[in-house]
Amino acid sequence: MTLNFEFSDDQIKLKEKAAKFVKDEVIPAIDKYDKNEEFPWELAEKAFDLGLMNVRIPKDYGGKGLGLLDEIIIIEEICAGCVGLGTSLNVNSLGFEPIILAGNDDQKNKYLKPLTEKLSFISFGLSETCCGSDAAGIQCKAEKKGDKYVLNGTKFWITNAWIADNFVVFARTGEINRKKKRHLSAFIIEKDWEGVKVADPMKKLGLRTSPTSAILLKDVEVPIKNRLGDEGDGFKIAMDTFATSRPAIGAFGVGVARAALRNSLEYANKRNAFTVPLKKFQLIQQLIARMILGIESAKLLTYKAAKAIDNGKPDMILSSCSKIAGSEIATKAAKDAIQIWGGRGFLSNNPVEKLYRDAKVLEIYEGTTQIQEIIIGGQALEGGYSP
């Protein structure tokens, strides 16, 4: 087995393009969007124009046909500037992944191509107020009537719902059976259909540049042609989607941790305490060292998980490990950055307090850390991991 830790020339160019976008456009402007709790349309437009979105959409449907590792290289850089912006830009991948996995040619032409032609969004609608990580327990119902389904229910915590044109929604098409898990189906729903209503964006601790809303569905008529896969395929489609999307959360975390490290290095190099440069204190050096250790470890797990998927060998354990590693170093690095900054880190007019607010959700959305641990342990005990 040959191990190559180098990016290709094309991947290096992608990384440099994304890094330049973050340095020139995101970092100088993002603070005002965060304070106003406003989605940065102008930055999203620039990211789209630079080709930094939807890169995994196949060439047959207008996309670049790049791999998950390519996408992760881009999104890590963007999240080093703002993980809220990174979340909203990358949630398109979460939204279109079920269509790539289970959609037919007509569905892909209708719903993937427009994403490559102009800035637009598609959201992923699984979570509800009663169940976030418990995908099998969702209550939204889809009743089949002739050549259509009628959907009723509410989706909650849906990223980009406020700005999206379409949603992939999961609903019950049978009685709950937690063993077989064949009671869920997936549907593509258009925002302007009768009975679809999106609530105002929620107020949140962090990720204030990324809108999160509820979707209310009342007697929404969905043509059978908008069902993804067969009836009952919904749970598998959702889990296969998460196996692909979770390494991206690892990359989100790496980006946040890199931003925390960058700000910590800058501050420790210019601040004096007790007439001595802050960087001379060994406990400060220890905090810096632990950030670097966590970042490099999470990078390797995330890149490995992404490469496995690109090679057609998705590994649920690796995907979950990458999400845990990235999200945990993000929260720890953000917390330690505030510690290095001291009292100034607690003020709202500095960059590290935003990192602290933004980081925590990485341990929650797309399956909490505890759910990832259950997946890893359960898979290993069933023979899914060889020591």
Residue pairs with C-beta under 8 A, 6 or more apart in sequence:
7 15
7 73
10 70
11 69
11 70
11 73
14 70
14 73
14 74
15 73
15 74
15 77
17 50
17 51
17 52
18 52
18 73
18 74
18 77
18 78
19 77
19 80
21 46
21 47
21 50
21 52
21 77
21 78
22 77
22 78
22 80
22 81
23 81
25 43
25 46
26 43
26 78
26 81
26 82
26 85
27 81
29 40
29 42
29 43
30 40
30 43
30 81
30 82
30 84
30 85
30 209
31 351
31 354
32 38
33 39
33 40
33 43
33 208
33 209
34 82
34 84
34 208
34 209
34 354
35 208
37 201
37 203
37 208
37 209
38 209
39 88
39 162
39 163
39 209
39 210
39 211
40 85
40 209
43 85
44 53
44 85
44 88
44 89
44 119
45 119
47 53
47 78
47 85
47 89
48 118
48 119
51 64
52 74
52 78
52 89
53 89
53 92
53 115
53 119
54 63
54 64
54 92
54 93
54 96
54 115
54 116
55 63
55 64
55 66
55 70
55 71
55 74
56 63
56 64
56 65
56 66
56 67
56 68
56 70
56 71
56 93
56 100
57 63
57 64
57 65
57 96
57 100
57 112
57 115
57 116
58 65
58 100
58 108
58 112
59 65
60 108
61 108
61 109
61 112
61 113
61 116
62 112
62 113
62 115
62 116
62 117
63 112
63 115
63 116
67 306
67 309
67 310
68 244
68 247
68 248
68 306
68 309
68 310
69 303
69 306
69 307
69 310
71 90
71 93
71 248
71 306
72 247
72 248
72 250
72 251
72 302
72 303
72 306
75 86
75 89
75 90
75 248
75 251
75 252
75 255
76 251
76 252
76 254
76 255
76 258
76 302
77 255
78 85
78 86
78 89
78 90
78 255
79 85
79 86
79 87
79 251
79 252
79 253
79 254
79 255
79 256
79 259
80 255
80 256
80 258
80 259
80 262
81 255
81 259
82 209
82 358
83 207
83 252
83 255
83 256
83 330
83 358
83 359
83 362
84 206
84 207
84 208
84 209
84 210
84 358
85 209
85 210
86 252
86 255
87 159
87 207
87 210
87 252
88 121
88 159
88 160
88 163
88 209
88 210
88 211
90 248
90 252
91 121
91 123
91 124
91 159
91 160
91 210
92 115
92 121
92 122
92 160
93 245
93 248
94 124
94 159
94 241
94 245
94 248
94 366
95 121
95 122
95 123
95 124
95 160
95 164
95 166
95 167
95 168
96 111
96 112
96 115
96 122
96 168
97 124
97 241
97 244
97 245
98 124
98 168
98 186
98 228
98 237
98 238
98 241
99 107
99 108
99 111
99 112
99 168
99 188
99 228
100 108
100 112
101 237
101 240
101 241
102 186
102 228
102 229
102 233
102 237
103 111
103 112
103 188
103 228
106 225
107 188
107 225
107 226
107 228
111 122
111 166
111 188
114 120
114 165
115 122
120 164
120 165
121 160
121 163
121 164
121 165
122 160
122 164
122 165
122 166
122 167
122 168
123 158
123 159
123 160
123 161
123 164
123 166
123 167
123 168
123 215
124 158
124 159
124 167
124 168
124 241
125 155
125 158
125 161
125 167
125 168
125 169
125 170
125 189
125 215
126 135
126 138
126 155
126 170
126 238
127 155
127 156
127 157
127 158
128 138
128 139
128 140
128 153
128 154
128 155
128 156
129 154
129 156
130 137
130 138
130 139
131 137
131 138
131 139
132 156
132 157
132 364
132 365
132 368
133 367
133 368
133 371
135 170
135 184
135 235
135 238
135 239
136 176
136 178
136 181
136 183
136 184
136 235
137 176
137 178
138 153
138 170
138 171
138 172
138 184
139 153
139 172
140 151
140 152
140 153
140 154
140 155
140 169
140 170
140 171
140 172
140 217
141 151
141 152
141 153
141 171
141 172
141 173
142 149
142 150
142 151
142 171
142 172
142 173
142 185
142 187
142 222
143 149
143 150
143 152
144 173
144 224
144 231
147 223
147 224
148 221
148 222
148 223
148 224
149 171
149 173
149 185
149 187
149 221
149 222
149 224
149 227
150 219
150 220
150 221
150 222
151 169
151 171
151 187
151 189
151 195
151 217
151 219
151 220
151 222
152 217
152 218
152 219
152 220
153 171
153 217
154 214
154 215
154 216
154 217
155 161
155 167
155 169
155 214
155 215
155 217
156 214
157 202
157 212
157 214
157 365
158 167
158 212
158 213
158 214
158 215
159 210
159 211
159 212
159 365
160 210
160 211
161 167
161 198
161 211
161 212
161 213
161 214
161 215
162 198
162 200
162 201
162 211
162 213
163 211
164 191
165 190
165 191
166 188
166 189
166 190
166 191
167 188
167 189
167 191
167 215
168 186
168 187
168 188
168 189
168 228
169 186
169 187
169 188
169 189
169 215
169 217
170 184
170 185
170 186
170 187
170 234
170 237
170 238
171 184
171 185
171 187
171 234
172 183
172 184
172 185
173 183
173 184
173 185
173 231
173 232
173 234
174 182
174 183
174 231
174 232
175 183
176 183
177 183
181 235
181 236
182 232
182 235
183 232
183 235
184 232
184 234
184 235
184 238
185 227
185 228
185 229
185 231
185 232
185 233
185 234
186 227
186 228
186 229
186 233
186 234
186 237
186 238
187 222
187 226
187 227
187 228
188 226
188 228
189 196
189 217
189 220
189 222
189 226
190 196
191 198
193 220
193 221
193 222
194 220
194 221
195 217
195 218
195 219
195 220
195 221
196 215
196 216
196 217
196 220
197 215
197 216
197 218
198 213
198 214
198 215
198 216
199 213
199 214
199 215
199 216
200 213
201 211
201 212
201 213
202 212
202 213
202 214
204 212
204 361
205 357
205 360
205 361
206 354
206 356
206 357
206 358
206 359
206 360
206 361
207 358
207 361
208 357
228 234
228 237
229 237
240 314
242 319
242 366
242 367
243 309
243 314
243 316
243 319
244 309
244 314
244 319
245 366
246 305
246 319
246 320
246 322
246 323
246 366
246 367
246 372
247 302
247 305
247 306
247 309
247 318
247 319
247 322
247 323
249 322
249 323
249 326
249 327
249 362
249 365
249 366
250 298
250 301
250 302
250 305
250 322
250 323
250 325
250 326
250 327
251 302
251 326
252 326
252 327
252 330
252 362
253 298
253 323
253 325
253 326
253 327
253 328
253 329
253 330
253 359
253 362
254 295
254 298
254 299
254 302
254 326
254 329
254 330
255 330
256 330
256 333
256 334
256 355
256 358
256 359
256 362
257 291
257 294
257 295
257 298
257 326
257 329
257 330
257 332
257 333
257 334
258 295
259 351
259 355
260 291
260 330
260 333
260 334
260 336
260 337
260 352
260 355
261 288
261 291
261 292
261 295
261 333
261 337
263 337
263 341
263 351
263 352
263 355
264 287
264 288
264 291
264 333
264 336
264 337
264 340
264 341
264 352
265 288
267 278
267 340
267 341
268 277
268 278
268 279
268 284
268 288
268 340
269 277
269 278
269 279
271 277
271 278
272 278
273 281
278 284
278 340
279 285
284 340
287 336
287 339
287 340
288 340
290 332
290 336
291 329
291 332
291 333
291 336
294 325
294 328
294 329
294 332
294 333
295 329
295 333
297 325
297 329
298 322
298 325
298 326
298 328
298 329
301 318
301 321
301 322
301 325
301 326
302 322
302 325
302 326
304 318
304 322
305 315
305 318
305 319
305 321
305 322
306 322
308 314
308 315
308 318
309 315
309 319
316 375
316 379
316 384
317 375
317 376
317 379
317 380
317 384
317 385
320 367
320 372
320 373
320 375
320 376
321 372
321 376
323 362
323 366
323 367
323 369
323 372
324 369
324 372
324 373
326 362
327 359
327 362
327 363
327 369
328 363
328 369
330 359
330 362
331 359
331 360
331 362
331 363
333 355
333 359
334 352
334 355
334 356
334 358
334 359
335 356
337 345
337 352
337 355
337 356
338 345
338 346
338 352
338 353
338 356
339 345
341 350
341 352
344 350
345 352
345 353
346 353
347 353
363 369
367 375
376 385
379 385
